[in-house]
Amino acid sequence: MRTVHTDNLVAFRASERLVSALRAQAEQSGVSVSEYLRSTVREKVGL
């Protein structure tokens, strides 16, 4: 089993349009916005 450590905070500003789209995509995927962003970033950076 892999141990996951998510103890680093990453923050950025986003437009309301982007936030709304993120919320909709996360809800459609059945996860939180944070988890949706983590999985998307992992894909993009190859982790």
C-alpha positions in Angstrom: 0.0 0.0 0.0 1.3 3.5 -0.9 1.4 6.1 1.8 0.2 9.5 0.7 1.5 12.7 2.4 -0.5 15.8 1.6 0.9 18.2 4.1 1.8 21.1 1.8 -0.7 23.9 1.2 -0.9 25.3 -2.4 -3.1 28.3 -2.9 -3.8 30.4 -6.0 -6.4 33.0 -7.1 -9.0 31.9 -9.7 -11.9 33.6 -11.4 -15.5 32.7 -10.4 -15.9 31.1 -13.8 -13.0 28.7 -13.2 -14.1 27.9 -9.7 -17.6 27.2 -10.9 -16.3 24.9 -13.6 -14.0 23.1 -11.1 -16.9 22.6 -8.7 -19.1 21.2 -11.5 -16.3 18.8 -12.7 -15.5 17.7 -9.1 -19.2 17.0 -8.4 -19.6 15.1 -11.6 -16.6 13.0 -10.6 -17.9 12.4 -7.1 -14.9 14.0 -5.3 -14.1 17.3 -3.6 -12.6 20.2 -5.5 -9.2 19.6 -3.7 -9.2 15.9 -4.7 -10.2 16.7 -8.3 -7.3 19.3 -8.5 -4.8 16.8 -7.0 -5.7 14.1 -9.5 -5.6 16.5 -12.4 -2.2 17.9 -11.4 -0.8 14.4 -10.9 -1.9 13.5 -14.5 -0.3 16.7 -15.9 3.0 16.3 -14.1 3.2 12.5 -14.7 2.8 11.2 -11.1 
